[in-house]
């Protein structure tokens, strides 16, 4: 039976034209984040299964690629449950590995610690446009900074990076988990029902406010709680001024004793500080329907909304309780992840071309060129490379015209041809 030439479902081979764009974008990301003081780190792609299934990853914990025990530890005959068979899994995001990394090395790291991590993650998800089972994530995180300086720096670093790549007209949607909980509490929902209510609320962009109201009723929640909850959203529906919408909603919750005034002050300061940069390539928007699926978020949450994609192209938030799961001592932490694969998809679909800083030259050598003649060609190529040019040395194909056409698509603009000298 012939072996399969196709990659595993939900994963893909990356062609050279896409790889050039990926390398270019990664270069901008690393350079820009370094200017904001972030340090590159790397963690293993495999994590202990206990770390991945600690009820912090929301729906992603249902999508883990689990790894069987190896060698003598794997005994199928005596296994009675999954724990007897599995001891590891492929990471589904970079946050859990980062927190484990920090917990293990905190004594050797600066405080606050500003980390940049780029790497593949795996989720057994249903593949669709811009969504794969293996995909690159790009995260920046600040651990050890309790103030909203962390959120401000993360947002500015991310938006600066997106602008350098060439994006504009996008939004940073921002909310606070404590505001979400205050709204649910004010309305009269039981605390144990908050997460279920938020799951329904998270569908707002698809089913609208009326759809959320209908689904809450179908779920059997009290009519009075639903009415108060929906009324809060109707109160600010259509308010385009982010500051006014935030103020009106928070003041009502504060007056009712459901929200700490500090939450309003903190979020307002983040929005005002980012706006003060004067950048016109993006817009800060307060969105009280923003939920974020990860249950480890404890405070500020945010997402990147791009009109071209029609959905989120990244997000993050504050997770002050997660380090404590490893060490027993909480450490303030906040992170922002760029939707790397979706950004690459948008660039590919727009026909983006990587700007070439150096000229690309192809040295095409006739098949019979060898010995001293070949050494002369290689020496000439080395001299051109030392001068800053990108030089490809390759044997000349029979169909030289087609070969040049293919190389031109890869950005080669100059060609030099070398033929066998019969006198040598």
C-alpha distance (Angstrom), angle and dihedral (degrees) to the residues before:
residue distance angle dihedral
X1 . . .
X2 3.81 . .
X3 3.79 117.8 .
X4 3.80 117.8 -112.5
X5 3.80 115.6 -99.2
X6 3.81 93.6 -165.2
X7 3.81 123.1 90.0
X8 3.79 120.2 -113.7
X9 3.83 113.9 -76.4
X10 3.79 111.2 -82.0
X11 3.80 93.5 20.7
X12 3.77 128.3 88.7
X13 3.77 145.8 -159.2
X14 3.80 111.8 -118.3
X15 3.80 115.9 -134.1
X16 3.83 122.4 -143.7
X17 3.83 95.1 -105.0
X18 3.81 91.1 55.8
X19 3.80 92.5 41.1
X20 3.80 90.5 57.4
X21 3.80 90.0 55.2
X22 3.82 92.0 45.6
X23 3.80 92.1 51.2
X24 3.81 91.1 46.8
X25 3.83 93.3 50.1
X26 3.80 92.4 45.6
X27 3.80 88.7 52.2
X28 3.82 92.2 53.5
X29 3.81 91.2 45.8
X30 3.80 94.0 51.7
X31 3.80 94.4 43.6
X32 3.81 95.0 47.2
X33 3.79 96.1 44.3
X34 3.81 90.0 48.2
X35 3.82 88.1 58.4
X36 3.82 87.3 58.5
X37 3.81 91.4 53.0
X38 3.80 99.8 -101.3
X39 3.81 117.8 149.2
X40 3.82 123.2 -146.7
X41 3.81 118.1 -120.2
X42 3.80 135.1 170.0
X43 3.81 132.1 -147.8
X44 3.84 131.4 -171.9
X45 3.80 118.4 -88.0
X46 3.83 89.2 -130.9
X47 3.81 121.5 69.5
X48 3.79 132.1 -176.5
X49 3.78 107.6 -88.0
X50 3.83 91.0 -125.6
X51 3.81 90.2 61.6
X52 3.80 92.3 51.0
X53 3.81 95.6 47.5
X54 3.81 101.2 46.4
X55 3.82 93.2 115.3
X56 3.82 92.9 -105.2
X57 3.80 99.2 105.7
X58 3.80 100.7 63.3
X59 3.81 115.2 -153.5
X60 3.82 91.0 -6.3
X61 3.79 90.2 76.0
X62 3.80 87.4 69.5
X63 3.82 89.9 56.7
X64 3.81 101.2 55.2
X65 3.80 120.1 136.1
X66 3.81 98.1 -136.5
X67 3.79 123.4 -152.3
X68 3.80 124.3 -140.6
X69 3.77 121.0 -128.0
X70 3.79 114.2 -98.7
X71 3.78 135.3 -123.4
X72 3.80 118.7 -20.1
X73 3.83 91.3 -4.7
X74 3.81 89.5 69.0
X75 3.79 108.2 77.9
X76 3.79 112.4 164.2
X77 3.79 93.5 -179.4
X78 3.80 96.7 59.7
X79 3.83 98.1 34.2
X80 3.79 113.4 116.7
X81 3.82 100.8 171.1
X82 3.78 141.4 14.8
X83 3.81 92.4 -92.0
X84 3.82 88.6 64.6
X85 3.82 89.9 58.1
X86 3.82 106.7 33.5
X87 3.80 130.5 56.4
X88 3.81 103.5 154.5
X89 3.78 144.8 29.3
X90 3.78 142.2 -166.8
X91 3.81 109.8 -95.3
X92 3.82 114.2 -101.8
X93 3.81 93.6 -160.0
X94 3.80 139.4 1.3
X95 3.81 98.4 -114.4
X96 3.80 98.6 75.9
X97 3.85 91.9 48.5
X98 3.82 90.4 46.4
X99 3.80 92.9 52.9
X100 3.80 91.2 47.9
X101 3.83 88.7 48.5
X102 3.81 92.1 49.8
X103 3.79 92.7 45.8
X104 3.80 89.5 52.7
X105 3.82 97.6 45.3
X106 3.83 104.9 26.7
X107 3.81 93.1 119.5
X108 3.81 90.2 58.6
X109 3.81 96.9 44.7
X110 3.83 130.7 82.3
X111 3.79 120.4 -109.1
X112 2.92 118.4 -97.6
X113 3.80 93.0 31.1
X114 3.82 116.2 -154.4
X115 3.80 109.2 -161.6
X116 3.80 131.9 -170.8
X117 3.79 117.2 -166.2
X118 3.79 128.9 175.7
X119 3.78 122.7 179.1
X120 3.78 148.1 117.1
X121 3.79 122.0 -75.5
X122 3.80 129.8 -171.9
X123 3.81 133.0 -137.6
X124 3.81 126.9 169.9
X125 3.80 88.9 -133.3
X126 3.80 131.4 145.7
X127 3.82 105.8 -89.5
X128 3.81 117.1 -123.3
X129 3.80 140.3 145.1
X130 3.79 108.1 -37.4
X131 3.82 92.5 -2.0
X132 3.79 124.0 100.1
X133 3.79 137.5 165.9
X134 3.79 90.8 -120.2
X135 3.78 115.3 37.7
X136 3.77 142.6 152.9
X137 3.79 120.0 -104.7
X138 3.78 125.7 -165.8
X139 3.81 115.7 -160.4
X140 3.78 136.1 177.5
X141 3.79 118.6 -170.0
X142 3.80 137.1 177.3
X143 3.80 116.6 -152.6
X144 3.79 123.0 -171.9
X145 3.83 98.0 26.3
X146 3.83 110.7 113.8
X147 3.80 97.4 179.8
X148 3.80 128.5 80.3
X149 3.81 88.7 -103.6
X150 3.81 83.5 93.2
X151 3.81 93.2 58.8
X152 3.80 92.6 44.1
X153 3.82 93.1 51.2
X154 3.81 93.1 45.3
X155 3.80 93.2 51.0
X156 3.80 94.1 45.2
X157 3.82 93.0 47.1
X158 3.81 92.0 48.7
X159 3.80 96.3 46.0
X160 3.82 91.6 45.5
X161 3.80 89.2 52.9
X162 3.81 93.8 48.9
X163 3.80 90.4 48.6
X164 3.82 91.2 51.9
X165 3.80 89.9 52.2
X166 3.81 87.1 54.3
X167 3.81 106.0 -100.9
X168 3.79 122.8 137.2
X169 3.79 138.0 159.6
X170 3.81 92.8 49.0
X171 3.80 128.2 132.3
X172 3.78 134.7 -130.5
X173 3.81 103.9 -147.5
X174 3.78 112.2 -158.9
X175 3.80 135.9 -171.4
X176 3.80 141.1 152.2
X177 3.80 126.8 -117.7
X178 3.81 88.4 -144.3
X179 3.81 89.6 57.4
X180 3.81 89.8 51.3
X181 3.80 90.6 51.3
X182 3.81 92.1 44.5
X183 3.82 90.9 53.7
X184 3.81 91.3 50.1
X185 3.81 91.7 46.3
X186 3.83 93.2 47.0
X187 3.80 89.7 51.1
X188 3.80 93.3 52.2
X189 3.79 104.0 -109.6
X190 3.80 116.2 150.4
X191 3.80 112.7 -106.3
X192 3.81 92.8 -121.3
X193 3.82 88.2 59.0
X194 3.81 96.4 54.1
X195 3.81 96.2 95.9
X196 3.82 92.4 49.9
X197 3.80 90.6 48.5
X198 3.82 89.9 50.2
X199 3.80 91.4 50.8
X200 3.81 88.7 57.8
X201 3.81 92.2 43.2
X202 3.81 89.4 53.1
X203 3.82 88.2 67.2
X204 3.82 91.5 63.2
X205 3.82 94.4 107.7
X206 3.82 89.9 55.0
X207 3.83 104.6 37.0
X208 3.82 102.5 22.1
X209 3.80 129.0 -135.7
X210 3.80 93.0 -62.1
X211 3.78 89.7 52.3
X212 3.80 91.5 51.2
X213 3.81 89.9 50.1
X214 3.81 91.6 49.7
X215 3.80 93.3 48.7
X216 3.81 92.4 48.7
X217 3.81 88.3 53.6
X218 3.80 91.5 47.8
X219 3.82 88.4 52.8
X220 3.81 89.6 58.9
X221 3.79 100.8 -114.6
X222 3.85 117.8 156.5
X223 3.81 113.7 -81.4
X224 3.80 91.8 -131.9
X225 3.81 93.8 54.1
X226 3.79 91.7 47.6
X227 3.82 92.2 49.4
X228 3.84 93.3 51.2
X229 3.80 91.3 45.1
X230 3.80 95.3 50.5
X231 3.80 90.9 44.2
X232 3.81 90.2 59.9
X233 3.79 89.8 57.9
X234 3.80 93.7 43.3
X235 3.81 88.5 52.7
X236 3.82 91.9 65.1
X237 3.79 98.2 27.5
X238 3.80 108.2 126.4
X239 3.82 94.5 14.2
X240 3.80 101.3 133.8
X241 3.80 96.3 -177.2
X242 3.81 105.1 91.2
X243 3.80 94.2 -157.8
X244 3.81 93.0 50.6
X245 3.82 93.3 47.1
X246 3.80 91.3 50.2
X247 3.81 92.8 45.3
X248 3.82 95.5 47.0
X249 3.79 93.9 48.7
X250 3.80 97.0 42.3
X251 3.81 94.0 45.5
X252 3.80 90.7 55.1
X253 3.82 91.7 49.5
X254 3.82 92.5 44.5
X255 3.81 91.4 49.6
X256 3.81 89.0 53.1
X257 3.82 91.2 50.3
X258 3.79 92.3 -116.8
X259 3.83 97.9 113.8
X260 3.80 134.4 46.2
X261 3.86 108.8 -122.6
X262 3.82 88.1 -134.1
X263 3.81 89.3 70.6
X264 3.80 91.4 60.3
X265 3.82 92.1 45.5
X266 3.80 92.3 48.7
X267 3.81 95.7 49.0
X268 3.80 93.4 43.2
X269 3.80 90.5 52.6
X270 3.81 91.7 51.8
X271 3.81 92.5 50.9
X272 3.83 94.1 44.2
X273 3.81 93.4 46.3
X274 3.81 93.4 51.1
X275 3.80 91.8 45.1
X276 3.80 89.2 51.9
X277 3.79 89.4 69.1
X278 3.80 86.4 75.9
X279 3.80 94.5 -138.0
X280 3.79 113.7 159.6
X281 3.81 97.3 -170.0
X282 3.81 93.7 84.3
X283 3.79 141.8 23.9
X284 3.81 129.8 -134.5
X285 3.82 110.7 -136.1
X286 3.80 128.4 -176.6
X287 3.82 106.2 -138.8
X288 3.83 115.5 -177.2
X289 3.83 89.8 -173.4
X290 3.81 92.4 62.8
X291 3.81 108.6 111.5
X292 3.85 111.5 159.8
X293 3.78 114.0 -149.6
X294 3.79 101.8 -119.8
X295 3.79 112.4 99.7
X296 3.82 91.8 -153.4
X297 3.83 92.9 76.6
X298 3.82 112.4 109.0
X299 3.82 105.4 172.7
X300 3.79 138.0 -7.4
X301 3.81 116.1 28.3
X302 3.80 128.6 -176.0
X303 3.81 142.8 177.1
X304 3.79 137.9 -165.6
X305 3.81 112.1 -123.4
X306 3.82 116.7 -165.4
X307 3.81 120.2 -172.5
X308 3.83 91.4 -149.6
X309 3.78 92.4 59.7
X310 3.79 98.9 37.8
X311 3.79 93.5 -136.5
X312 3.78 146.8 38.7
X313 3.80 119.5 -34.8
X314 3.78 96.9 -175.8
X315 3.76 142.0 -27.5
X316 3.77 147.6 173.7
X317 3.75 145.6 165.7
X318 3.78 148.5 -175.3
X319 3.82 120.5 -49.1
X320 3.82 107.0 177.3
X321 3.81 96.7 162.7
X322 3.79 101.8 52.4
X323 3.82 101.4 83.4
X324 3.79 87.8 52.9
X325 3.83 89.0 62.9
X326 3.81 87.0 66.9
X327 3.80 103.6 32.4
X328 3.80 105.8 22.7
X329 3.82 89.4 -120.3
X330 3.81 121.2 92.2
X331 3.81 118.8 -128.2
X332 3.83 122.7 -169.8
X333 3.80 110.4 -111.3
X334 3.77 137.3 172.4
X335 3.81 132.9 175.7
X336 3.80 145.0 -179.5
X337 3.81 125.8 -156.4
X338 3.81 125.5 -161.6
X339 3.80 115.3 -142.7
X340 3.80 91.6 -122.2
X341 3.82 97.9 178.4
X342 3.79 93.5 48.2
X343 3.79 91.4 49.0
X344 3.80 90.5 51.2
X345 3.83 89.2 48.6
X346 3.82 91.3 53.6
X347 3.80 91.9 48.1
X348 3.81 91.8 48.7
X349 3.81 92.9 48.3
X350 3.81 91.4 49.2
X351 3.81 92.1 54.0
X352 3.81 93.0 -113.7
X353 3.80 115.4 -174.1
X354 3.79 122.6 -157.1
X355 3.80 109.1 -119.1
X356 3.80 108.5 -117.5
X357 3.79 114.2 -136.8
X358 3.80 94.7 -176.8
X359 3.79 128.7 41.2
X360 3.80 115.8 -106.5
X361 3.79 117.4 -136.2
X362 3.79 127.7 -173.4
X363 3.81 119.4 -151.9
X364 3.81 106.2 -158.2
X365 3.82 113.1 -163.9
X366 3.79 124.5 -160.7
X367 3.82 113.4 -120.4
X368 3.83 94.6 -111.2
X369 3.82 96.0 55.1
X370 3.82 109.1 111.1
X371 3.78 144.2 132.9
X372 3.81 115.4 22.3
X373 3.81 92.4 -0.3
X374 3.81 91.4 55.0
X375 3.81 91.3 47.5
X376 3.80 89.7 53.9
X377 3.81 91.4 53.0
X378 3.83 92.2 48.0
X379 3.83 90.4 49.0
X380 3.80 90.8 51.3
X381 3.82 90.1 49.9
X382 3.80 90.8 50.8
X383 3.81 91.1 51.4
X384 3.82 90.6 51.7
X385 3.82 91.1 48.8
X386 3.79 90.8 50.1
X387 3.82 87.3 53.4
X388 3.80 90.0 57.7
X389 3.80 101.9 -96.8
X390 3.79 125.5 130.9
X391 3.78 107.1 -124.7
X392 3.79 128.2 -170.1
X393 3.81 116.2 -163.8
X394 3.80 112.8 -161.7
X395 3.77 141.2 152.6
X396 3.79 114.6 -99.4
X397 3.82 114.1 -106.2
X398 3.79 122.9 -135.5
X399 3.81 88.3 -114.3
X400 3.79 95.7 53.4
X401 3.80 93.6 169.6
X402 3.81 93.1 57.2
X403 3.81 90.8 45.2
X404 3.80 90.8 55.0
X405 3.79 91.7 47.2
X406 3.81 90.5 54.3
X407 3.79 92.4 47.2
X408 3.80 91.0 48.5
X409 3.80 88.5 58.2
X410 3.80 87.2 56.7
X411 3.80 91.5 55.0
X412 3.81 102.1 -95.1
X413 3.79 108.7 146.8
X414 3.83 103.0 169.9
X415 3.78 128.8 51.6
X416 3.79 130.1 -168.4
X417 3.79 120.0 -170.6
X418 3.80 124.9 -153.9
X419 3.81 122.3 -163.9
X420 3.79 132.1 -171.3
X421 3.79 112.4 -88.3
X422 3.80 106.7 -139.6
X423 3.83 91.5 -158.0
X424 3.82 93.5 64.6
